Amino acid sequence: MPKMRAIDAVVQILAKEGATEAFGLPGAAINPLYSAMKAHGGIRHTLHRHVEGASHAADGYSRATGKIGLCLGTSGPAGTDMITGLYAAIADSIPMLCITGQAPTNVLHKEDFQAVDIESIAKPVTKYASTILEPGLVPGTFAKAFQIMRSGRPGPALLDLPINVQMAEIDFDIDAYEPLPVQQPAATRGQAEKIVDLLLSGAKPIIIAGGGIINANASGQLVALAEELNIPISPTLMGWGSIPDDHRLQSGMVGIQTHTKCGNATFLESDVVLGLGNRWANRHTGDLATYRAGRKFIHVDIEGTQIGRVFSPDLGITSDAGAAIDAILEVVRECKAAGTLPDYSAWADECTARKSTGHRKTNFENIPIKPQRVYQEMNAAFGQDTTYVSTIGLSQIAGAQMLHVYKPRNWINAGQAGPLGWTGPAALGVVRGKPGEKVVALSGDYDFQFMIEELAVGAQFKLPYVHVVVNNSYLGLIRQSQRAFEMDYHVSLGFDNINSPETKGYGVDHVKVAEGLGCKAVRIEDPSQLAAGFAQANALAEQHQVPVVVEVILEKVTNIAMGAQLDAVNEFEDLALDAADAPTALMPMAASATVGA
């Protein structure tokens, strides 16, 4: 059996497990790992300016590829910096591995420099966290971590390595190492029959497609199921892209914030709901009494403890989404062959027709620019292969109401945690995972400012993408939520920048900061210049292979449509009166737009 340092065994294991993309920041206690990676040569590393940024980049990479991204740093401040990244990952079921270098085992109880109990800190936001105290445990613990991250509902892990454990010699043969089997529950034939029986009992059934569809790589099977049944699919925010937005059976997103009017209207007409790989998030359901009224629910989820967590369904099945769809498809096709499948053509046609109604107006000419116009121009400027990256705020909410997504893993979003500052570094991870593809990030000014230093990472490592920053010099979502309290307190970010009078009271000069960090930037103040600005940004990114910031100066106050329940969403802006008011809508506004409006 070959002898080697435990940390050299770790690097060989990472490569065999397919975890070869690392993001991080070296420090004394993790330097042995960096030396092992250098000697091995098979793991690429991106040096970040902040370890939280590295964790978000690893998260973005994992979301974009379905592989496991790595985040590296020391146990002390680096490990604690990773916690927000781990929270964002576990909240959305994303596998990601954080590896921290720890003080020697003999001083862990002596408050040694940068020694912290990162295992205990990380446990609430990981599927598995462990400080490995014995060198011989290293291979088995890493194998267990990879198995846990991939099995059932995916999620992140953190492994903490004291420096003396890293440096100790162990007996290890990589040819004798094999990844542990991934364990996934699968719906049985009998369970599939019960799902189909209840689903077909309705006159207006609908499928809610969650992020579990994306994780299971089951988007093709999902669309095939909808087409066999001829019933609509509504993706959740995490499931967006599992069916193309322009598919006739994509009925629009449902929710009280991220939604379409046609999506809510169709859901409210439904009578049986099949949830696949979703978790009934509160921004999706809103008031549960409204959401559940008059409907039967089937819930299929890979994690049994998710079923009944928000409300008890009429039928709950624990299964991987892809395995469940395969079983359901078999039963549905047998029903179709036997002539017992109901004809849902009228229901499907009604839902498709509704997509030409209830459009929100986007074609505004106002200066300062209204945000709706920005998303209209983004739809026109960026193609169907574009991968969008966003996290939280009015920018994300309005983007989800008005942008279009056509493929799985083309909407990368920290949906549940929503940490400000996530978007930029996550976009860098997405670019690493999708080299040569179009990546467009979307941020409000505060999200952008949180980890703005990470732009330098994109410049240093030639990671080109376009970052659209919609700047209203406000914490817009917080300001809108404070309306109920008749307050507007500490959410204005504007000030007279004495070094940049051209910002006209909007405060931070994002153009100068971006350029100072090695990137390119464009500022747009007139809506008629948006198309040219986006074209310029695309060209600059292609030419210089760096992030390009497009700062759009918005009006300071815009309230975006939202509410507390699906049938009472507040519309603060005008609805479209004709097709010219919403020229990039997926279906042109009907001449007589009355269905479900």
C-alpha positions in Angstrom: 0.0 0.0 0.0 1.6 3.4 -1.0 2.4 5.8 1.8 1.6 9.5 1.4 0.5 12.6 3.3 -3.2 12.5 4.2 -3.7 15.7 2.3 -2.2 14.1 -0.9 -4.8 11.4 -0.5 -7.5 14.1 -0.2 -6.6 15.6 -3.5 -6.6 12.2 -5.2 -10.1 11.6 -3.7 -11.4 14.9 -4.9 -10.3 14.2 -8.4 -11.8 10.7 -8.4 -15.1 12.1 -7.0 -15.2 14.7 -9.9 -14.7 17.7 -7.6 -12.0 19.5 -9.6 -13.1 23.2 -9.4 -12.0 25.0 -6.3 -12.5 28.6 -5.1 -10.8 29.9 -2.0 -8.1 31.8 -0.2 -5.0 30.1 1.2 -3.8 30.6 4.8 -1.3 28.9 7.1 -3.5 26.1 8.2 -4.7 25.2 4.7 -1.4 25.6 2.9 -0.7 21.8 2.9 -3.8 21.3 0.8 -2.6 24.0 -1.7 0.8 22.2 -1.9 -1.0 19.0 -2.6 -3.1 20.5 -5.3 0.0 22.0 -7.0 1.7 18.7 -7.0 -1.4 16.9 -8.3 -2.2 19.4 -11.0 -5.8 18.2 -11.7 -7.7 20.7 -9.6 -8.2 24.3 -10.8 -8.2 27.0 -8.2 -9.7 30.5 -8.4 -8.2 32.9 -5.8 -10.9 35.1 -4.3 -10.8 38.5 -2.6 -13.2 37.3 0.2 -13.9 33.8 1.4 -17.6 34.4 1.5 -17.3 35.3 -2.2 -15.4 32.0 -2.8 -18.3 30.1 -1.1 -20.8 31.8 -3.4 -18.7 31.0 -6.4 -18.5 27.3 -5.5 -22.3 27.4 -5.0 -22.8 29.1 -8.4 -20.6 26.5 -10.1 -22.5 23.7 -8.5 -25.9 25.1 -9.5 -24.7 25.7 -13.1 -23.2 22.2 -13.6 -24.8 19.8 -11.2 -21.2 18.9 -10.0 -19.7 19.6 -6.5 -17.8 22.9 -6.3 -15.1 23.3 -3.6 -14.5 26.2 -1.2 -11.2 26.3 0.6 -9.8 28.3 3.5 -8.7 28.2 7.1 -11.0 27.3 10.0 -11.1 30.6 11.7 -12.2 33.7 9.9 -12.3 31.8 6.5 -14.6 29.1 7.9 -16.9 31.6 9.5 -17.0 33.6 6.2 -18.2 30.4 4.5 -21.3 30.1 6.7 -23.5 32.4 4.6 -22.5 30.4 1.5 -23.3 27.1 3.2 -26.7 28.5 4.3 -27.5 29.6 0.7 -26.6 26.1 -0.6 -28.5 24.1 2.0 -31.6 26.2 1.7 -31.8 25.4 -2.1 -30.5 21.8 -1.9 -27.1 22.5 -3.5 -24.2 20.1 -3.0 -21.0 22.0 -2.2 -17.9 21.0 -0.2 -16.1 23.4 2.1 -12.6 22.3 3.3 -11.0 24.2 6.1 -7.5 24.0 7.6 -7.5 23.8 11.3 -4.9 24.4 14.1 -3.1 21.3 15.3 -5.1 18.8 17.3 -3.0 19.3 20.5 -4.0 23.0 20.8 -7.7 22.9 19.8 -8.7 23.4 23.5 -6.1 26.2 24.1 -7.7 29.1 22.1 -5.0 28.9 19.5 -4.7 31.6 16.8 -7.6 31.3 14.3 -8.7 28.0 15.9 -12.5 27.9 16.1 -15.0 25.0 16.4 -16.1 25.3 12.8 -17.8 21.9 12.9 -20.3 23.0 15.5 -20.9 26.4 13.8 -21.4 24.7 10.4 -23.7 21.8 11.4 -27.0 23.8 11.3 -26.3 24.8 7.7 -24.8 21.6 6.3 -25.9 18.0 5.7 -22.6 16.9 7.2 -19.8 18.6 9.1 -16.8 17.0 10.8 -13.4 17.9 12.2 -11.2 14.9 11.3 -9.0 14.2 14.3 -7.2 11.0 13.1 -5.3 10.8 9.8 -6.5 7.3 9.1 -10.1 8.6 9.1 -9.5 11.0 6.2 -10.4 8.7 3.2 -13.5 7.2 4.7 -14.8 10.6 6.0 -14.4 12.2 2.6 -16.2 9.2 0.9 -19.0 9.6 3.4 -19.3 13.3 2.9 -19.6 12.9 -0.9 -22.2 10.2 -0.4 -24.3 12.3 2.0 -24.1 15.4 -0.3 -25.4 13.5 -3.2 -28.0 11.2 -1.6 -31.6 12.2 -1.0 -32.1 15.9 -0.9 -28.7 17.3 -1.9 -26.8 19.7 0.2 -23.4 21.0 1.3 -20.8 19.6 3.7 -17.8 21.0 5.6 -14.7 19.0 6.4 -12.2 20.5 8.9 -8.6 19.3 8.7 -6.1 20.1 11.5 -2.7 20.8 10.0 -1.0 17.9 11.7 -3.7 15.6 10.3 -3.1 16.9 6.8 0.7 16.4 7.1 0.6 12.9 8.7 1.5 9.9 6.5 -1.1 7.2 5.8 -1.4 4.1 3.7 -3.6 4.9 0.7 -4.2 3.5 -2.8 -6.4 5.6 -5.0 -7.0 2.6 -7.2 -8.7 0.8 -4.3 -10.9 3.9 -3.5 -14.4 4.0 -5.0 -17.1 6.6 -4.4 -19.9 5.3 -2.2 -23.2 4.5 -3.9 -25.8 7.3 -4.0 -29.0 6.4 -2.3 -32.2 7.8 -3.8 -35.8 6.8 -3.0 -37.9 5.9 -6.0 -41.7 5.8 -6.4 -43.1 2.3 -6.9 -45.5 1.2 -9.5 -48.3 1.2 -6.9 -47.5 4.7 -5.8 -47.4 5.9 -9.4 -50.9 4.4 -10.0 -52.2 6.3 -7.0 -50.7 9.6 -8.2 -52.3 9.1 -11.6 -55.7 8.2 -10.2 -55.8 11.3 -8.1 -54.4 13.6 -10.8 -56.9 12.4 -13.4 -59.8 12.8 -11.0 -59.6 16.5 -11.7 -61.1 18.5 -14.6 -58.2 21.1 -14.5 -55.0 19.5 -13.2 -51.7 21.3 -13.0 -48.1 20.4 -12.3 -45.9 22.5 -10.0 -42.3 21.9 -11.0 -39.7 22.6 -8.3 -35.9 22.7 -8.1 -35.9 18.9 -7.5 -36.6 18.6 -11.3 -33.4 20.5 -12.0 -31.4 18.5 -9.4 -32.6 15.2 -10.9 -31.8 16.4 -14.5 -35.4 15.4 -15.3 -36.6 18.3 -17.3 -37.0 16.3 -20.5 -39.1 13.7 -18.7 -41.2 16.5 -17.1 -42.1 18.0 -20.5 -42.8 14.6 -21.9 -45.3 13.9 -19.0 -47.0 17.3 -19.6 -47.3 16.6 -23.3 -48.7 13.1 -22.7 -51.3 14.4 -20.3 -51.8 17.7 -22.2 -51.9 19.7 -18.9 -50.0 22.9 -17.9 -46.8 23.2 -15.9 -46.0 26.1 -13.6 -42.3 26.1 -12.5 -41.3 27.5 -9.1 -38.5 30.0 -8.9 -36.1 27.2 -8.3 -37.6 25.1 -11.1 -37.6 27.9 -13.7 -36.2 26.6 -17.0 -37.4 23.0 -16.4 -39.9 23.7 -19.2 -39.1 26.4 -21.8 -41.0 29.6 -21.2 -42.3 29.5 -24.8 -43.7 26.0 -24.5 -47.5 26.0 -25.0 -47.9 24.1 -21.7 -45.7 26.4 -19.6 -48.5 28.3 -17.8 -46.5 31.0 -16.0 -44.9 31.2 -12.6 -47.1 31.2 -9.5 -46.5 33.4 -6.5 -47.0 36.5 -4.5 -43.8 38.1 -5.6 -42.0 36.2 -8.4 -44.9 35.3 -10.7 -46.9 36.2 -13.8 -50.5 37.3 -13.8 -51.4 34.4 -16.2 -49.6 31.9 -13.9 -51.6 32.9 -10.9 -54.9 33.0 -12.8 -54.3 29.5 -14.2 -53.5 28.1 -10.8 -56.6 29.6 -9.2 -58.6 27.8 -11.9 -57.0 24.4 -11.2 -58.6 21.6 -9.1 -55.8 19.1 -8.7 -52.1 20.0 -8.1 -49.2 17.7 -8.6 -46.1 19.1 -6.9 -42.8 17.5 -8.1 -39.6 18.3 -6.2 -41.0 21.5 -4.7 -41.4 22.6 -1.1 -44.4 24.9 -1.1 -42.3 28.0 -0.3 -44.1 30.9 1.2 -43.3 33.3 -1.7 -44.9 30.7 -4.0 -48.0 29.9 -2.0 -48.8 33.2 -0.1 -51.8 32.8 2.1 -52.4 29.0 2.4 -56.2 29.3 2.8 -56.4 30.9 -0.7 -53.7 28.6 -2.2 -55.4 25.4 -1.0 -59.1 26.3 -1.5 -61.0 24.0 -3.8 -57.9 21.9 -4.7 -56.5 18.5 -4.0 -52.7 18.2 -3.6 -50.2 15.5 -4.5 -46.7 16.1 -3.2 -43.7 14.2 -4.4 -40.3 15.0 -2.8 -37.0 13.3 -2.3 -37.0 14.1 1.4 -39.8 12.5 3.3 -39.7 15.1 6.1 -40.6 17.8 3.5 -44.0 16.2 2.9 -46.5 17.8 5.4 -44.0 20.4 6.6 -46.0 23.3 5.2 -49.4 21.6 4.8 -50.6 18.0 4.6 -51.3 16.9 1.0 -54.0 14.5 -0.1 -51.3 12.2 -1.2 -47.6 12.4 -0.3 -44.9 10.2 -2.0 -41.2 10.2 -1.1 -39.2 9.8 -4.3 -36.6 11.3 -6.5 -38.4 13.6 -8.9 -36.9 11.9 -12.0 -37.7 8.4 -10.8 -41.3 9.4 -9.9 -41.9 11.0 -13.4 -40.6 7.8 -15.1 -43.0 5.7 -13.1 -45.9 8.1 -13.7 -45.2 8.3 -17.4 -45.4 4.5 -17.7 -48.8 4.5 -16.1 -50.0 7.5 -18.1 -48.9 5.9 -21.4 -50.8 2.8 -20.5 -53.9 4.8 -19.8 -53.5 6.6 -23.1 -53.1 3.3 -25.0 -56.2 1.9 -23.2 -58.3 5.0 -24.1 -58.9 5.9 -20.4 -56.9 9.2 -20.4 -59.2 12.2 -20.1 -59.1 14.8 -22.8 -57.7 18.0 -21.3 -57.4 19.9 -24.6 -59.9 22.5 -23.6 -58.1 23.2 -20.3 -54.7 23.3 -22.0 -56.0 25.6 -24.7 -57.5 27.9 -22.0 -54.2 28.1 -20.2 -52.3 28.8 -23.4 -54.7 31.6 -24.4 -54.4 33.2 -21.0 -50.7 33.8 -21.6 -51.7 36.5 -24.1 -53.6 38.4 -21.4 -52.8 40.4 -18.3 -49.4 41.6 -19.5 -47.6 44.2 -17.4 -46.5 47.3 -19.3 -42.7 47.3 -20.0 -42.4 49.8 -22.8 -41.9 53.0 -20.7 -40.0 56.0 -22.1 -39.4 57.7 -18.7 -36.2 59.4 -17.6 -35.0 58.3 -15.1 -35.6 54.9 -16.4 -38.4 52.6 -15.1 -37.0 49.1 -14.3 -39.7 47.4 -16.4 -38.0 48.8 -19.6 -34.7 47.3 -18.5 -36.1 43.8 -18.5 -37.8 44.4 -21.9 -34.5 45.3 -23.4 -32.7 42.4 -21.7 -35.2 40.0 -23.3 -34.4 41.6 -26.7 -30.6 41.8 -26.2 -29.8 38.4 -24.7 -30.6 35.1 -26.5 -32.4 32.0 -25.4 -29.1 30.3 -24.3 -28.4 33.1 -21.7 -27.9 32.0 -18.1 -29.2 34.6 -15.7 -27.8 34.9 -12.2 -29.6 36.9 -9.4 -30.4 36.7 -5.7 -32.8 39.1 -4.0 -34.5 42.5 -4.1 -36.9 44.2 -6.3 -34.5 43.6 -9.2 -34.8 39.8 -8.8 -38.6 40.0 -8.2 -39.2 42.2 -11.3 -36.8 40.1 -13.3 -38.6 36.9 -12.5 -41.9 38.6 -13.5 -40.6 39.8 -16.9 -37.5 37.9 -18.1 -37.6 34.6 -20.0 -35.8 31.4 -19.3 -35.7 28.5 -21.7 -33.4 25.8 -20.3 -32.6 24.1 -17.0 -29.7 25.6 -15.1 -30.2 28.8 -17.0 -31.7 30.6 -14.0 -29.2 30.6 -11.1 -30.8 32.1 -8.0 -30.3 31.9 -4.3 -34.0 31.5 -3.8 -34.6 30.8 -0.1 -31.6 32.5 1.6 -31.3 35.4 -0.7 -28.0 36.8 0.7 -27.1 40.3 -0.6 -23.7 40.1 -2.4 -24.3 36.6 -3.7 -24.9 37.5 -7.3 -21.4 38.7 -8.4 -19.3 35.8 -7.0 -21.9 33.3 -7.9 -21.8 34.5 -11.5 -18.0 33.9 -11.5 -18.6 30.3 -10.5 -21.2 30.0 -13.2 -18.7 31.3 -15.8 -16.2 28.7 -14.6 -18.9 26.0 -15.0 -20.1 27.3 -18.4 -17.0 28.5 -20.3 -17.8 30.3 -23.5 -21.5 30.6 -22.7 -23.5 33.9 -22.2 -23.9 34.7 -18.5 -25.8 37.8 -17.4 -26.0 38.8 -13.7 -28.8 41.0 -12.4 -28.4 43.1 -9.2 -29.7 46.1 -7.4 -27.1 48.6 -6.3 -26.8 47.2 -2.7 -26.5 43.6 -3.7 -23.8 44.7 -6.2 -21.9 46.7 -3.5 -21.9 44.0 -0.9 -19.1 42.0 -2.6 -18.0 44.4 -5.3 -14.3 43.5 -4.7 -15.0 40.1 -6.4 -15.0 41.9 -9.8 -11.2 41.8 -9.6 -11.4 38.0 -9.5 -13.2 38.1 -12.8 -10.6 40.4 -14.3 -7.6 38.4 -13.0 -8.9 35.1 -14.2 -10.5 36.3 -17.4 -14.1 35.3 -16.5 -16.3 37.4 -18.8 -19.9 38.1 -18.1 -22.3 41.0 -18.2 -23.5 42.4 -14.8 -26.7 44.5 -15.1 -26.9 46.8 -12.1 -30.3 48.5 -11.8 -29.4 51.5 -9.6 -32.2 53.4 -7.8 -29.9 54.4 -4.9 -32.3 52.7 -2.5 -32.8 49.4 -0.7 -35.9 49.1 -2.9 -37.5 45.9 -1.4 -37.0 47.1 2.1 -38.4 50.6 1.2 -41.4 49.0 -0.3 -42.0 46.7 2.7 -41.8 49.7 5.0 -44.8 51.4 3.3 -47.1 49.6 5.8 -45.2 51.3 8.6 -45.3 54.8 7.1 -41.6 55.0 7.2 -38.6 55.4 4.9 -35.7 55.0 7.2 -32.1 54.3 6.4 -32.8 52.7 3.1 -31.6 55.5 0.8 -28.1 54.9 -0.5 -27.8 58.2 -2.4 -25.4 60.9 -1.5 -23.6 63.7 -3.3 -20.3 62.0 -4.3 -17.8 64.8 -4.3 -15.5 62.8 -6.5 -18.1 61.9 -9.0 -20.7 64.6 -9.6 -21.8 62.7 -12.7 -23.7 60.3 -10.3 -26.1 63.2 -9.6 -26.7 62.3 -6.0 -27.0 58.5 -6.6 -23.8 58.0 -4.5 -21.3 55.3 -5.4 -19.7 55.6 -8.8 -20.0 52.0 -9.9 -18.4 52.7 -13.2 -15.2 54.0 -11.6 -15.1 51.3 -9.0 -15.6 48.6 -11.7 -12.8 50.1 -13.9 -10.5 50.4 -10.8 -11.0 46.6 -10.3 -9.9 45.8 -13.8 -13.3 45.5 -15.5 -15.2 47.5 -18.1 -18.4 49.5 -17.3 -21.2 51.4 -19.1 -23.6 53.8 -17.5 -27.1 54.3 -19.1 -29.5 57.1 -18.2 -31.8 57.1 -21.3 -34.0 54.1 -22.1 -33.4 54.6 -25.8 -29.7 53.8 -25.1 -30.4 50.4 -23.4 -30.1 48.3 -26.6 -26.9 50.0 -27.6 -25.5 49.7 -24.1 -26.2 46.0 -23.9 -24.6 45.4 -27.3 -21.6 47.4 -26.2 -21.3 45.3 -23.0 -21.4 42.1 -25.0 -18.7 43.3 -27.3 -16.5 44.5 -24.4 -16.8 41.2 -22.6 -15.9 39.3 -25.7 -13.0 41.6 -26.5 -11.4 41.9 -23.0 -12.6 38.7 -21.4 -13.5 40.5 -18.1 -16.8 41.2 -16.3 -18.6 44.2 -17.8 -20.9 46.2 -15.6 -24.0 47.9 -17.1 -25.2 50.4 -14.6 -28.8 51.6 -15.4 -29.9 54.7 -13.5 -33.5 54.1 -12.4 -36.1 56.3 -11.0 -35.7 56.3 -7.2 -39.1 54.8 -6.3 -40.8 52.0 -8.2 -43.2 49.6 -6.4 -43.2 46.1 -8.0 -46.4 44.0 -8.0 -46.8 41.7 -5.0 -49.3 40.9 -2.3 -50.1 38.5 0.5 -52.3 36.0 -1.4 -52.6 34.9 -5.0 -55.9 36.5 -5.7 -55.0 39.9 -4.2 -51.6 40.9 -5.8 -51.2 44.7 -5.8 -50.5 46.2 -9.2 -48.7 49.5 -8.6 -48.0 50.2 -12.3 -50.1 50.3 -15.5 -51.0 47.1 -17.2 -50.4 46.8 -21.0 -53.3 48.1 -23.1 -52.0 46.6 -26.4 -49.1 44.6 -27.7 -46.8 47.6 -28.1 -46.9 48.1 -24.4 -45.2 44.7 -23.8 -43.3 44.0 -27.0 -41.2 41.1 -25.6 -44.0 39.2 -23.9 -43.9 35.5 -24.8 -47.3 35.7 -26.5 -48.4 39.0 -28.1 -51.3 40.6 -26.3 -54.6 39.3 -27.7 -56.8 41.8 -29.4 -59.5 40.9 -26.9 -57.5 40.1 -23.8 -60.2 39.0 -21.4 -59.4 35.4 -20.5 -58.3 35.4 -16.8 -57.2 39.0 -16.9 
